[in-house]
Amino acid sequence: MPKYAKPIAAVAGSLALATALTACGGSSAASDEKVVTVYSADGLKGEKGDGWYDKVFKDFEKETGIKVKYVEGGSGEMVQRALREKSNTQADLLVTLPPFIQQADSKGLLQEYRPKGSDKVDGADKAADGTWTSVVNNYFGFIQNKKELAQAPTTWEQLLDGTFKNKLQYSTPGVAGDGTAVLIKAMHDFGGKEPAMEYLKKLQANNVGPSSSTSKLAPKVDKGEILVANGDVQMNFAQGKSMPNLKIWFPAKEGGKPTTFALPYAAGLVDKAPHAENAKKLLDFMLAERAQQDVSAIGGGFPARTDVKATDANAIELAKLLDGVEVFEPDWADIDKNLSGYVDAWKSATGS
């Protein structure tokens, strides 16, 4: 297995808690509140309260007395929300998939903080200036319904077949991290922007339509409402425990090998975070060895720390998923710089 390559009541809840503290005679200063607000991409919180976030947040609250307020959405959606709130910051910690963590950084939404244990995170999975660090490693992938499909697709080209008319859906590029990953993988597999957009234009004939959140697609695939969707290994592996009809796969270009790339959950301390010290403690907690050991066993992902070697049953199964899959490294600097242009090209090609 390659080492790695290259988941709303939060604001209201925070305000309510501040009011309650004042009413009880506690400090009204935000920095003194025993709360931390996390804005995160979906995928790490379990459908039934059994995900990695659920375990980490519960343990953190028990150990520190700091309440975690959680807001979830697509990676791009979370960055845009934090950007709108820049003059009145609400989030303390931002967790997104690439390239949105780089986008948040370039827009001045993050501040430098190197959490304990980040020295054990590979250089490619953290910002050189310390503004963000991966907390869970992950890979981009697709899912299909293994019960309904008589013949499992293995290539991009097979998805153009009439079998998938209104039975295929992928999350929206520029809004969802996994949706943006569709563009990145297509541009890699087809050899550039133009041939990728030409393919995605053809694929649009089978596409159900936009989805701001990738996690909502898996239940539809499991039920057979659609047959194929995009996703990522960590999220879909975790969902598969309660959705038995899901099968993770990696499309290949016809005649080529299946490919994927690393799509880690990366966390950064928000600039002017109202509860910065609490957010630092949570980031430290996420990267601690105990939480990192739970990444595969509970979360279905890959530890961000290179010194944590998972040997649980999930880790073994996850390694098998990537066997024979070519892992490439996207040029994140180029993607951060040209993302809006790539998304515009996708919109033009698909009429979205």
C-alpha positions as YAML, in Angstrom:
chain: A
units: angstrom
residues:
- id: 1
  name: MET
  ca: [0.00, 0.00, 0.00]
- id: 2
  name: PRO
  ca: [1.35, 3.45, -0.80]
- id: 3
  name: LYS
  ca: [2.17, 5.44, 2.31]
- id: 4
  name: TYR
  ca: [-0.21, 8.09, 0.97]
- id: 5
  name: ALA
  ca: [-0.02, 10.50, -1.88]
- id: 6
  name: LYS
  ca: [-0.21, 13.14, -3.20]
- id: 7
  name: PRO
  ca: [-17.31, 15.20, 6.76]
- id: 8
  name: ILE
  ca: [-26.59, 24.45, 12.10]
- id: 9
  name: ALA
  ca: [-26.81, 25.32, 15.10]
- id: 10
  name: ALA
  ca: [-23.25, 26.12, 15.82]
- id: 11
  name: VAL
  ca: [-23.38, 29.91, 15.67]
- id: 12
  name: ALA
  ca: [-26.69, 30.04, 17.47]
- id: 13
  name: GLY
  ca: [-25.42, 27.49, 19.96]
- id: 14
  name: SER
  ca: [-22.26, 29.47, 20.61]
- id: 15
  name: LEU
  ca: [-24.27, 32.63, 21.20]
- id: 16
  name: ALA
  ca: [-26.71, 30.78, 23.41]
- id: 17
  name: LEU
  ca: [-23.87, 29.36, 25.47]
- id: 18
  name: ALA
  ca: [-22.27, 32.78, 25.85]
- id: 19
  name: THR
  ca: [-25.61, 34.15, 27.07]
- id: 20
  name: ALA
  ca: [-26.01, 31.28, 29.47]
- id: 21
  name: LEU
  ca: [-22.52, 31.81, 30.91]
- id: 22
  name: THR
  ca: [-23.22, 35.49, 31.44]
- id: 23
  name: ALA
  ca: [-26.57, 34.74, 33.06]
- id: 24
  name: CYS
  ca: [-24.89, 32.29, 35.42]
- id: 25
  name: GLY
  ca: [-22.26, 34.80, 36.38]
- id: 26
  name: GLY
  ca: [-19.55, 33.34, 34.12]
- id: 27
  name: SER
  ca: [-17.21, 35.34, 31.95]
- id: 28
  name: SER
  ca: [-18.83, 36.87, 28.88]
- id: 29
  name: ALA
  ca: [-15.51, 37.02, 27.05]
- id: 30
  name: ALA
  ca: [-15.53, 34.64, 24.10]
- id: 31
  name: SER
  ca: [-11.98, 33.51, 24.81]
- id: 32
  name: ASP
  ca: [-13.07, 32.24, 28.24]
- id: 33
  name: GLU
  ca: [-15.94, 30.12, 26.94]
- id: 34
  name: LYS
  ca: [-15.53, 26.35, 27.24]
- id: 35
  name: VAL
  ca: [-16.48, 25.86, 23.61]
- id: 36
  name: VAL
  ca: [-14.84, 25.38, 20.22]
- id: 37
  name: THR
  ca: [-16.61, 25.69, 16.86]
- id: 38
  name: VAL
  ca: [-15.54, 23.42, 14.01]
- id: 39
  name: TYR
  ca: [-16.47, 24.03, 10.37]
- id: 40
  name: SER
  ca: [-15.81, 20.80, 8.49]
- id: 41
  name: ALA
  ca: [-16.24, 18.93, 5.25]
- id: 42
  name: ASP
  ca: [-18.55, 15.95, 5.64]
- id: 43
  name: GLY
  ca: [-17.32, 12.39, 5.98]
- id: 44
  name: LEU
  ca: [-15.70, 12.11, 9.40]
- id: 45
  name: LYS
  ca: [-18.92, 12.18, 11.44]
- id: 46
  name: GLY
  ca: [-20.80, 8.88, 11.53]
- id: 47
  name: GLU
  ca: [-24.33, 8.38, 10.24]
- id: 48
  name: LYS
  ca: [-25.23, 6.88, 13.62]
- id: 49
  name: GLY
  ca: [-22.85, 8.74, 15.90]
- id: 50
  name: ASP
  ca: [-20.17, 6.13, 15.33]
- id: 51
  name: GLY
  ca: [-17.61, 8.07, 13.28]
- id: 52
  name: TRP
  ca: [-14.10, 9.28, 14.06]
- id: 53
  name: TYR
  ca: [-15.31, 12.79, 14.89]
- id: 54
  name: ASP
  ca: [-17.95, 11.36, 17.25]
- id: 55
  name: LYS
  ca: [-15.29, 9.47, 19.20]
- id: 56
  name: VAL
  ca: [-12.70, 12.27, 19.17]
- id: 57
  name: PHE
  ca: [-15.16, 15.00, 20.15]
- id: 58
  name: LYS
  ca: [-16.66, 12.89, 22.95]
- id: 59
  name: ASP
  ca: [-13.23, 12.03, 24.35]
- id: 60
  name: PHE
  ca: [-12.06, 15.64, 24.01]
- id: 61
  name: GLU
  ca: [-15.12, 17.02, 25.80]
- id: 62
  name: LYS
  ca: [-14.72, 14.48, 28.60]
- id: 63
  name: GLU
  ca: [-11.03, 15.22, 29.04]
- id: 64
  name: THR
  ca: [-11.11, 19.01, 28.75]
- id: 65
  name: GLY
  ca: [-14.67, 20.10, 29.52]
- id: 66
  name: ILE
  ca: [-14.66, 22.03, 26.23]
- id: 67
  name: LYS
  ca: [-17.86, 21.61, 24.20]
- id: 68
  name: VAL
  ca: [-17.46, 21.04, 20.46]
- id: 69
  name: LYS
  ca: [-19.93, 22.89, 18.26]
- id: 70
  name: TYR
  ca: [-20.00, 21.32, 14.81]
- id: 71
  name: VAL
  ca: [-21.01, 22.72, 11.41]
- id: 72
  name: GLU
  ca: [-20.83, 20.45, 8.35]
- id: 73
  name: GLY
  ca: [-21.01, 21.01, 4.61]
- id: 74
  name: GLY
  ca: [-19.06, 20.72, 1.38]
- id: 75
  name: SER
  ca: [-15.44, 21.87, 1.53]
- id: 76
  name: GLY
  ca: [-16.03, 24.89, -0.72]
- id: 77
  name: GLU
  ca: [-19.23, 25.73, 1.14]
- id: 78
  name: MET
  ca: [-17.36, 25.83, 4.47]
- id: 79
  name: VAL
  ca: [-14.62, 28.07, 3.08]
- id: 80
  name: GLN
  ca: [-17.19, 30.46, 1.59]
- id: 81
  name: ARG
  ca: [-19.07, 30.62, 4.88]
- id: 82
  name: ALA
  ca: [-15.87, 31.41, 6.79]
- id: 83
  name: LEU
  ca: [-15.01, 34.03, 4.19]
- id: 84
  name: ARG
  ca: [-18.41, 35.74, 4.57]
- id: 85
  name: GLU
  ca: [-17.87, 35.83, 8.32]
- id: 86
  name: LYS
  ca: [-14.34, 37.20, 8.12]
- id: 87
  name: SER
  ca: [-15.29, 40.50, 9.77]
- id: 88
  name: ASN
  ca: [-17.18, 38.64, 12.51]
- id: 89
  name: THR
  ca: [-15.42, 35.30, 12.82]
- id: 90
  name: GLN
  ca: [-17.53, 32.42, 14.14]
- id: 91
  name: ALA
  ca: [-15.42, 29.34, 13.36]
- id: 92
  name: ASP
  ca: [-12.36, 28.35, 15.39]
- id: 93
  name: LEU
  ca: [-11.20, 25.38, 13.35]
- id: 94
  name: LEU
  ca: [-11.65, 24.75, 9.62]
- id: 95
  name: VAL
  ca: [-11.33, 21.22, 8.18]
- id: 96
  name: THR
  ca: [-11.58, 20.72, 4.42]
- id: 97
  name: LEU
  ca: [-10.26, 18.60, 1.58]
- id: 98
  name: PRO
  ca: [-7.72, 20.00, -0.92]
- id: 99
  name: PRO
  ca: [-7.68, 22.30, -2.78]
- id: 100
  name: PHE
  ca: [-9.99, 24.18, -0.43]
- id: 101
  name: ILE
  ca: [-7.63, 24.21, 2.53]
- id: 102
  name: GLN
  ca: [-5.07, 25.89, 0.25]
- id: 103
  name: GLN
  ca: [-7.79, 28.27, -0.92]
- id: 104
  name: ALA
  ca: [-8.66, 29.15, 2.68]
- id: 105
  name: ASP
  ca: [-4.99, 29.81, 3.35]
- id: 106
  name: SER
  ca: [-4.54, 32.01, 0.27]
- id: 107
  name: LYS
  ca: [-7.60, 34.07, 1.27]
- id: 108
  name: GLY
  ca: [-6.12, 34.80, 4.69]
- id: 109
  name: LEU
  ca: [-8.62, 32.69, 6.63]
- id: 110
  name: LEU
  ca: [-6.00, 30.72, 8.57]
- id: 111
  name: GLN
  ca: [-3.33, 31.53, 11.12]
- id: 112
  name: GLU
  ca: [-0.12, 29.72, 11.92]
- id: 113
  name: TYR
  ca: [-0.28, 26.89, 14.43]
- id: 114
  name: ARG
  ca: [1.77, 23.72, 14.40]
- id: 115
  name: PRO
  ca: [-0.08, 21.20, 16.57]
- id: 116
  name: LYS
  ca: [1.75, 18.66, 18.69]
- id: 117
  name: GLY
  ca: [2.53, 15.64, 16.51]
- id: 118
  name: SER
  ca: [2.56, 17.63, 13.27]
- id: 119
  name: ASP
  ca: [6.30, 17.00, 13.02]
- id: 120
  name: LYS
  ca: [5.30, 13.39, 12.30]
- id: 121
  name: VAL
  ca: [3.07, 14.44, 9.36]
- id: 122
  name: ASP
  ca: [4.77, 14.27, 5.98]
- id: 123
  name: GLY
  ca: [5.76, 17.62, 4.49]
- id: 124
  name: ALA
  ca: [3.44, 17.20, 1.53]
- id: 125
  name: ASP
  ca: [0.47, 16.88, 3.88]
- id: 126
  name: LYS
  ca: [0.92, 20.13, 5.76]
- id: 127
  name: ALA
  ca: [1.56, 23.78, 4.95]
- id: 128
  name: ALA
  ca: [5.17, 24.89, 5.05]
- id: 129
  name: ASP
  ca: [4.15, 28.01, 6.97]
- id: 130
  name: GLY
  ca: [2.17, 26.02, 9.56]
- id: 131
  name: THR
  ca: [-1.30, 27.25, 8.65]
- id: 132
  name: TRP
  ca: [-2.80, 23.77, 8.13]
- id: 133
  name: THR
  ca: [-2.04, 20.14, 8.85]
- id: 134
  name: SER
  ca: [-3.68, 16.93, 7.64]
- id: 135
  name: VAL
  ca: [-5.45, 15.05, 10.44]
- id: 136
  name: VAL
  ca: [-6.80, 12.10, 8.41]
- id: 137
  name: ASN
  ca: [-5.27, 10.79, 5.19]
- id: 138
  name: ASN
  ca: [-7.69, 9.68, 2.52]
- id: 139
  name: TYR
  ca: [-8.03, 8.89, -1.20]
- id: 140
  name: PHE
  ca: [-10.50, 9.90, -3.88]
- id: 141
  name: GLY
  ca: [-12.74, 7.20, -5.30]
- id: 142
  name: PHE
  ca: [-16.10, 6.24, -6.74]
- id: 143
  name: ILE
  ca: [-18.84, 3.93, -5.49]
- id: 144
  name: GLN
  ca: [-21.24, 1.62, -7.32]
- id: 145
  name: ASN
  ca: [-24.17, -0.57, -6.34]
- id: 146
  name: LYS
  ca: [-22.76, -4.10, -6.42]
- id: 147
  name: LYS
  ca: [-26.20, -5.69, -6.08]
- id: 148
  name: GLU
  ca: [-28.00, -3.98, -8.97]
- id: 149
  name: LEU
  ca: [-25.16, -3.94, -11.51]
- id: 150
  name: ALA
  ca: [-24.89, -7.21, -13.40]
- id: 151
  name: GLN
  ca: [-21.52, -6.11, -14.75]
- id: 152
  name: ALA
  ca: [-19.42, -3.75, -12.66]
- id: 153
  name: PRO
  ca: [-17.95, -0.81, -14.61]
- id: 154
  name: THR
  ca: [-14.19, -0.37, -14.44]
- id: 155
  name: THR
  ca: [-13.59, 2.51, -16.87]
- id: 156
  name: TRP
  ca: [-14.74, 6.08, -17.39]
- id: 157
  name: GLU
  ca: [-15.95, 5.17, -20.88]
- id: 158
  name: GLN
  ca: [-18.36, 2.52, -19.58]
- id: 159
  name: LEU
  ca: [-20.20, 5.22, -17.62]
- id: 160
  name: LEU
  ca: [-21.34, 6.75, -20.92]
- id: 161
  name: ASP
  ca: [-23.52, 3.69, -21.58]
- id: 162
  name: GLY
  ca: [-27.30, 4.11, -21.55]
- id: 163
  name: THR
  ca: [-27.46, 1.80, -18.53]
- id: 164
  name: PHE
  ca: [-26.47, 4.79, -16.42]
- id: 165
  name: LYS
  ca: [-29.03, 7.26, -17.80]
- id: 166
  name: ASN
  ca: [-30.28, 9.15, -14.73]
- id: 167
  name: LYS
  ca: [-28.50, 6.54, -12.61]
- id: 168
  name: LEU
  ca: [-25.24, 8.44, -12.09]
- id: 169
  name: GLN
  ca: [-24.45, 11.50, -10.00]
- id: 170
  name: TYR
  ca: [-21.38, 13.33, -8.76]
- id: 171
  name: SER
  ca: [-21.12, 16.22, -6.33]
- id: 172
  name: THR
  ca: [-20.63, 19.74, -7.65]
- id: 173
  name: PRO
  ca: [-17.08, 20.83, -8.51]
- id: 174
  name: GLY
  ca: [-16.12, 24.06, -6.77]
- id: 175
  name: VAL
  ca: [-18.60, 23.37, -3.97]
- id: 176
  name: ALA
  ca: [-17.73, 19.89, -2.72]
- id: 177
  name: GLY
  ca: [-14.14, 18.68, -2.27]
- id: 178
  name: ASP
  ca: [-14.94, 15.29, -3.78]
- id: 179
  name: GLY
  ca: [-16.76, 16.99, -6.65]
- id: 180
  name: THR
  ca: [-13.70, 19.07, -7.41]
- id: 181
  name: ALA
  ca: [-11.70, 15.83, -7.24]
- id: 182
  name: VAL
  ca: [-13.73, 14.51, -10.20]
- id: 183
  name: LEU
  ca: [-12.22, 17.31, -12.31]
- id: 184
  name: ILE
  ca: [-8.71, 16.67, -10.98]
- id: 185
  name: LYS
  ca: [-8.83, 12.94, -11.70]
- id: 186
  name: ALA
  ca: [-10.46, 13.40, -15.12]
- id: 187
  name: MET
  ca: [-7.83, 15.95, -16.17]
- id: 188
  name: HIS
  ca: [-5.10, 13.54, -15.07]
- id: 189
  name: ASP
  ca: [-6.60, 10.42, -16.65]
- id: 190
  name: PHE
  ca: [-7.56, 12.06, -19.96]
- id: 191
  name: GLY
  ca: [-4.36, 14.09, -20.24]
- id: 192
  name: GLY
  ca: [-5.47, 17.67, -19.73]
- id: 193
  name: LYS
  ca: [-8.35, 20.10, -19.30]
- id: 194
  name: GLU
  ca: [-9.78, 19.99, -22.82]
- id: 195
  name: PRO
  ca: [-10.12, 16.20, -23.20]
- id: 196
  name: ALA
  ca: [-11.45, 15.96, -19.64]
- id: 197
  name: MET
  ca: [-14.15, 18.54, -20.34]
- id: 198
  name: GLU
  ca: [-15.02, 16.81, -23.59]
- id: 199
  name: TYR
  ca: [-15.60, 13.60, -21.66]
- id: 200
  name: LEU
  ca: [-17.59, 15.26, -18.85]
- id: 201
  name: LYS
  ca: [-19.79, 16.95, -21.47]
- id: 202
  name: LYS
  ca: [-20.72, 13.48, -22.78]
- id: 203
  name: LEU
  ca: [-21.19, 12.14, -19.26]
- id: 204
  name: GLN
  ca: [-23.69, 14.89, -18.49]
- id: 205
  name: ALA
  ca: [-26.33, 13.01, -20.51]
- id: 206
  name: ASN
  ca: [-26.41, 10.41, -17.73]
- id: 207
  name: ASN
  ca: [-25.91, 12.75, -14.76]
- id: 208
  name: VAL
  ca: [-28.87, 13.22, -12.40]
- id: 209
  name: GLY
  ca: [-27.75, 16.71, -11.44]
- id: 210
  name: PRO
  ca: [-25.85, 18.76, -8.85]
- id: 211
  name: SER
  ca: [-25.26, 17.83, -5.23]
- id: 212
  name: SER
  ca: [-23.54, 20.15, -2.75]
- id: 213
  name: SER
  ca: [-22.66, 17.28, -0.42]
- id: 214
  name: THR
  ca: [-20.98, 14.04, -1.47]
- id: 215
  name: SER
  ca: [-22.03, 12.09, 1.63]
- id: 216
  name: LYS
  ca: [-25.68, 12.29, 0.58]
- id: 217
  name: LEU
  ca: [-24.98, 10.24, -2.55]
- id: 218
  name: ALA
  ca: [-23.99, 6.98, -0.86]
- id: 219
  name: PRO
  ca: [-27.47, 6.21, 0.57]
- id: 220
  name: LYS
  ca: [-28.91, 6.70, -2.93]
- id: 221
  name: VAL
  ca: [-26.39, 4.26, -4.39]
- id: 222
  name: ASP
  ca: [-27.00, 1.74, -1.64]
- id: 223
  name: LYS
  ca: [-30.78, 1.84, -2.28]
- id: 224
  name: GLY
  ca: [-30.31, 1.57, -6.04]
- id: 225
  name: GLU
  ca: [-31.83, 5.00, -6.75]
- id: 226
  name: ILE
  ca: [-28.59, 5.67, -8.61]
- id: 227
  name: LEU
  ca: [-25.95, 3.12, -9.57]
- id: 228
  name: VAL
  ca: [-22.71, 5.14, -9.51]
- id: 229
  name: ALA
  ca: [-21.47, 8.20, -7.64]
- id: 230
  name: ASN
  ca: [-18.24, 9.82, -6.57]
- id: 231
  name: GLY
  ca: [-16.93, 9.75, -3.04]
- id: 232
  name: ASP
  ca: [-13.75, 9.07, -1.13]
- id: 233
  name: VAL
  ca: [-12.33, 5.95, 0.47]
- id: 234
  name: GLN
  ca: [-12.60, 7.00, 4.12]
- id: 235
  name: MET
  ca: [-16.18, 8.23, 3.94]
- id: 236
  name: ASN
  ca: [-17.50, 5.40, 1.77]
- id: 237
  name: PHE
  ca: [-15.66, 2.71, 3.70]
- id: 238
  name: ALA
  ca: [-17.24, 3.99, 6.92]
- id: 239
  name: GLN
  ca: [-20.67, 4.24, 5.26]
- id: 240
  name: GLY
  ca: [-20.30, 0.72, 3.90]
- id: 241
  name: LYS
  ca: [-20.64, -0.69, 7.41]
- id: 242
  name: SER
  ca: [-24.34, 0.21, 7.34]
- id: 243
  name: MET
  ca: [-24.80, 0.29, 3.55]
- id: 244
  name: PRO
  ca: [-23.99, -3.24, 2.34]
- id: 245
  name: ASN
  ca: [-24.53, -2.61, -1.38]
- id: 246
  name: LEU
  ca: [-21.69, -0.09, -1.75]
- id: 247
  name: LYS
  ca: [-18.54, -1.04, -3.63]
- id: 248
  name: ILE
  ca: [-15.55, 1.34, -3.80]
- id: 249
  name: TRP
  ca: [-13.76, 1.50, -7.14]
- id: 250
  name: PHE
  ca: [-11.37, 3.69, -9.12]
- id: 251
  name: PRO
  ca: [-12.23, 4.40, -12.77]
- id: 252
  name: ALA
  ca: [-9.49, 3.86, -15.34]
- id: 253
  name: LYS
  ca: [-9.25, 5.41, -18.77]
- id: 254
  name: GLU
  ca: [-9.90, 2.69, -21.31]
- id: 255
  name: GLY
  ca: [-6.67, 0.76, -21.77]
- id: 256
  name: GLY
  ca: [-5.08, 2.29, -18.68]
- id: 257
  name: LYS
  ca: [-4.74, 1.56, -14.96]
- id: 258
  name: PRO
  ca: [-7.17, 2.62, -12.25]
- id: 259
  name: THR
  ca: [-5.92, 5.78, -10.57]
- id: 260
  name: THR
  ca: [-6.47, 7.83, -7.45]
- id: 261
  name: PHE
  ca: [-4.78, 10.55, -5.43]
- id: 262
  name: ALA
  ca: [-4.56, 11.54, -1.79]
- id: 263
  name: LEU
  ca: [-7.40, 13.71, -0.56]
- id: 264
  name: PRO
  ca: [-6.67, 14.27, 3.13]
- id: 265
  name: TYR
  ca: [-8.83, 16.04, 5.66]
- id: 266
  name: ALA
  ca: [-6.70, 19.06, 6.54]
- id: 267
  name: ALA
  ca: [-7.31, 21.29, 9.57]
- id: 268
  name: GLY
  ca: [-6.32, 24.88, 10.14]
- id: 269
  name: LEU
  ca: [-6.75, 27.34, 13.00]
- id: 270
  name: VAL
  ca: [-9.03, 30.14, 11.80]
- id: 271
  name: ASP
  ca: [-7.62, 33.66, 11.79]
- id: 272
  name: LYS
  ca: [-9.10, 35.71, 14.66]
- id: 273
  name: ALA
  ca: [-10.76, 32.54, 16.02]
- id: 274
  name: PRO
  ca: [-12.93, 33.53, 19.03]
- id: 275
  name: HIS
  ca: [-11.74, 30.45, 20.96]
- id: 276
  name: ALA
  ca: [-8.24, 30.02, 19.54]
- id: 277
  name: GLU
  ca: [-6.73, 28.34, 22.61]
- id: 278
  name: ASN
  ca: [-9.52, 25.74, 22.68]
- id: 279
  name: ALA
  ca: [-9.06, 25.12, 18.95]
- id: 280
  name: LYS
  ca: [-5.34, 24.54, 19.49]
- id: 281
  name: LYS
  ca: [-6.12, 21.97, 22.17]
- id: 282
  name: LEU
  ca: [-8.55, 20.18, 19.82]
- id: 283
  name: LEU
  ca: [-6.01, 20.13, 16.99]
- id: 284
  name: ASP
  ca: [-3.40, 18.68, 19.35]
- id: 285
  name: PHE
  ca: [-5.97, 16.09, 20.44]
- id: 286
  name: MET
  ca: [-6.76, 15.09, 16.84]
- id: 287
  name: LEU
  ca: [-3.09, 14.45, 16.10]
- id: 288
  name: ALA
  ca: [-2.35, 12.62, 19.34]
- id: 289
  name: GLU
  ca: [-1.38, 8.96, 18.93]
- id: 290
  name: ARG
  ca: [-4.60, 7.72, 20.55]
- id: 291
  name: ALA
  ca: [-6.85, 9.58, 18.10]
- id: 292
  name: GLN
  ca: [-4.62, 8.64, 15.16]
- id: 293
  name: GLN
  ca: [-4.86, 4.94, 16.05]
- id: 294
  name: ASP
  ca: [-8.65, 5.30, 15.82]
- id: 295
  name: VAL
  ca: [-8.53, 6.77, 12.29]
- id: 296
  name: SER
  ca: [-8.73, 3.38, 10.58]
- id: 297
  name: ALA
  ca: [-10.36, 1.30, 13.32]
- id: 298
  name: ILE
  ca: [-13.28, 3.74, 13.76]
- id: 299
  name: GLY
  ca: [-13.11, 6.23, 10.91]
- id: 300
  name: GLY
  ca: [-12.12, 3.98, 8.02]
- id: 301
  name: GLY
  ca: [-9.31, 6.34, 7.03]
- id: 302
  name: PHE
  ca: [-5.54, 6.44, 7.06]
- id: 303
  name: PRO
  ca: [-3.51, 7.98, 9.91]
- id: 304
  name: ALA
  ca: [-1.96, 11.35, 9.09]
- id: 305
  name: ARG
  ca: [1.05, 10.62, 11.27]
- id: 306
  name: THR
  ca: [3.68, 8.50, 9.56]
- id: 307
  name: ASP
  ca: [4.78, 6.98, 12.89]
- id: 308
  name: VAL
  ca: [1.32, 5.52, 13.59]
- id: 309
  name: LYS
  ca: [1.06, 2.13, 11.91]
- id: 310
  name: ALA
  ca: [-2.50, 0.81, 11.96]
- id: 311
  name: THR
  ca: [-2.82, -2.98, 12.02]
- id: 312
  name: ASP
  ca: [-6.54, -3.38, 12.71]
- id: 313
  name: ALA
  ca: [-8.92, -5.27, 10.41]
- id: 314
  name: ASN
  ca: [-10.06, -2.06, 8.69]
- id: 315
  name: ALA
  ca: [-6.47, -1.04, 7.96]
- id: 316
  name: ILE
  ca: [-5.82, -4.40, 6.29]
- id: 317
  name: GLU
  ca: [-8.99, -4.13, 4.21]
- id: 318
  name: LEU
  ca: [-8.19, -0.53, 3.22]
- id: 319
  name: ALA
  ca: [-4.74, -1.58, 2.03]
- id: 320
  name: LYS
  ca: [-6.31, -4.21, -0.23]
- id: 321
  name: LEU
  ca: [-8.58, -1.57, -1.81]
- id: 322
  name: LEU
  ca: [-5.54, 0.33, -3.08]
- id: 323
  name: ASP
  ca: [-3.71, -2.73, -4.35]
- id: 324
  name: GLY
  ca: [-2.97, -2.27, -8.05]
- id: 325
  name: VAL
  ca: [-4.21, 1.33, -8.09]
- id: 326
  name: GLU
  ca: [-1.82, 3.98, -9.41]
- id: 327
  name: VAL
  ca: [-1.52, 6.90, -6.98]
- id: 328
  name: PHE
  ca: [-0.61, 10.23, -8.59]
- id: 329
  name: GLU
  ca: [0.20, 13.57, -7.02]
- id: 330
  name: PRO
  ca: [-1.82, 16.58, -8.21]
- id: 331
  name: ASP
  ca: [-0.13, 19.94, -8.65]
- id: 332
  name: TRP
  ca: [-1.99, 21.64, -5.81]
- id: 333
  name: ALA
  ca: [-0.34, 25.01, -6.44]
- id: 334
  name: ASP
  ca: [-1.65, 25.00, -10.01]
- id: 335
  name: ILE
  ca: [-5.10, 23.84, -8.89]
- id: 336
  name: ASP
  ca: [-5.31, 26.54, -6.22]
- id: 337
  name: LYS
  ca: [-4.28, 29.18, -8.76]
- id: 338
  name: ASN
  ca: [-6.56, 27.99, -11.58]
- id: 339
  name: LEU
  ca: [-9.47, 26.38, -9.74]
- id: 340
  name: SER
  ca: [-12.05, 28.99, -10.75]
- id: 341
  name: GLY
  ca: [-11.01, 28.59, -14.39]
- id: 342
  name: TYR
  ca: [-11.34, 24.80, -14.22]
- id: 343
  name: VAL
  ca: [-14.76, 25.07, -12.58]
- id: 344
  name: ASP
  ca: [-15.89, 27.60, -15.21]
- id: 345
  name: ALA
  ca: [-14.73, 25.24, -17.95]
- id: 346
  name: TRP
  ca: [-16.74, 22.44, -16.34]
- id: 347
  name: LYS
  ca: [-19.84, 24.65, -16.13]
- id: 348
  name: SER
  ca: [-19.46, 25.61, -19.78]
- id: 349
  name: ALA
  ca: [-18.97, 22.00, -20.88]
- id: 350
  name: THR
  ca: [-21.89, 20.59, -18.90]
- id: 351
  name: GLY
  ca: [-24.28, 23.53, -19.03]
- id: 352
  name: SER
  ca: [-24.41, 23.56, -15.24]
...
